Amino acid sequence: MSRDLAELRTLWYMGAKTRLCEEFLDGAVRDLLDPGQTLLDACAGTAAVSRWFAPTYRILSNDVQHFSSIVASAHLEGDESWRNYLDQLDHLQDLGSATEENAQWLTNLAPRALDLEDSLLDQVLKEGSGNASDSGAMERYRSFVAQAPIPHDASGISSDEDDGGVHQPLASRLEHLLDQRRKSSGGSPAMLCTAYWSHVYFGLRQSIRIDSIRHAIEAIPSSDPFRERKRAIYLAALLHAVSVSTSGTSHFAQPRSIARDPELVAVAKRRIIDIDQQFELALEAILREWSHHPRLAGNRVFCSDVQRLLAPGSPLDDEEVDLVYLDPPYTADNYSRFYHVLETLVAYDYPELESRGGSLTKGRYPKQEIRYRSDFCSSVRVEEAFRGVAQACKDRSSRLLISYSTDTGLLTGRWAKQGEQNPARKFRELLLEYFGQVEIREKLLMHSGQGDSNRSVRELLLLCEE
Ligand SMILES: C[S@@+](CC[C@H](N)C(=O)[O-])C[C@H]1O[C@@H](n2cnc3c(N)ncnc32)[C@H](O)[C@@H]1O
């Protein structure tokens, strides 16, 4: 199988297997599964693996994060009537007027800030490329951002309606509006992104467009027979637009600092990205994939902890699962922290944000207790988590394919630190307690990370059969 990898482009996501589908996973899955059989992509993330195999196998796709299951659903689920309808899908008709109505509402809350942002970003980029007639735009932009209102901030920066602050009247009304939204999250104006993350992960104009498209998606009438399908496909396109437009890096664990000039220029380049255009490009890409790579019938998407999904009594009980593909987190970093913006945008429930010492954290995360913590990210629970999945696959007579890192995985790394010379072999021995045959395949990958460019790591596959 060979496909243009650009077509598979998806969310910016740590550990996405986009590149590895063709080079590494394809052969292993084909060795374990006949065409037409059922593959459960148990920790689907961007759904890159589900999508790669969807033309050949029936796909069940799962992830504990809601945003991930939305992306998978947009790409995989839909009966014949939906597939026939896709040619007529008209996002402007479905979303246009509700988007503009919300955008107008938010624009009226910060008209001067929007104008100033446009002009400062332009000047910052000129200054960064040495084409500015006057210098100082970078400092003016920093000061503009520093004065922006902060949700639930006791110090109440720019809170006086008459002080002429450029962020008025938003600054004065923010707390009141947020209190209202918490009581009725569906009310207008929809402003979660604007309130929580403008000048943090996005520009103000970008935040207004994100909120407004999100609002319009929820406003698709329940009388529309394709409401749920449209909601999934538009949300997936919006998630993609948000993911490629963040002024941070490929995740949302921390916003990028604008203290240094080169970083500010990089942020400014991101903040002029047009959200609507990215949304349309992502939507076109999803539609193209549906038309170029037809899916087999009967795909289903779940949003569950994998151990719960595989346990008796789950919706999987009416399914025959031939192969479970398990690609869990490799490290102690929880995806719910790194991708909290995507998860919160889907829930759109104005969660309480985490604070430390009375101030919001830089990352503007929801409170820790409402973020999912994975057993695969816990050094004390990771081994039991793998054992639980292996036992459940055995009980269901499913084959199991695991992706992991030989060197940097939480479990394999711990074994290595304990003096184990061959962590991959130890992993195989653990799995042989549940399966008759376990084969190891490894591939060297070059990682170009901070400070350790071109470090090679071994990507591990474990193929488990009865
Ligand atoms: C390495 S990423 C998967 C990448 C994916 N294969 C791709 O190509 O995009 C790990 C995923 O596991 C999910 N996850 C973590 N713990 C989980 C659990 N207990 N059950 C289900 N999903 C989980 C995370 O939300 C994350 O999306």
The ligand as a Gaussian input file, in Angstrom:
#p B3LYP/6-31G(d) Opt

LIG

0 1
 C        1.111000       7.780000      21.407000
 S       -0.493000       8.521000      21.381000
 C       -1.284000       7.638000      20.077000
 C       -0.894000       8.167000      18.737000
 C       -1.719000       7.586000      17.611000
 N       -1.379000       6.217000      17.324000
 C       -1.540000       8.430000      16.371000
 O       -0.995000       7.928000      15.370000
 O       -1.937000       9.593000      16.392000
 C       -1.251000       7.859000      22.815000
 C       -2.766000       8.104000      22.941000
 O       -3.239000       7.292000      24.014000
 C       -4.328000       7.947000      24.612000
 N       -4.514000       7.309000      25.930000
 C       -3.748000       7.422000      27.045000
 N       -4.166000       6.579000      28.002000
 C       -5.249000       5.922000      27.501000
 C       -6.120000       4.937000      28.012000
 N       -5.946000       4.434000      29.248000
 N       -7.116000       4.494000      27.232000
 C       -7.303000       4.982000      25.970000
 N       -6.497000       5.935000      25.433000
 C       -5.473000       6.393000      26.181000
 C       -3.906000       9.397000      24.628000
 O       -5.038000      10.252000      24.753000
 C       -3.189000       9.517000      23.289000
 O       -4.067000       9.986000      22.287000

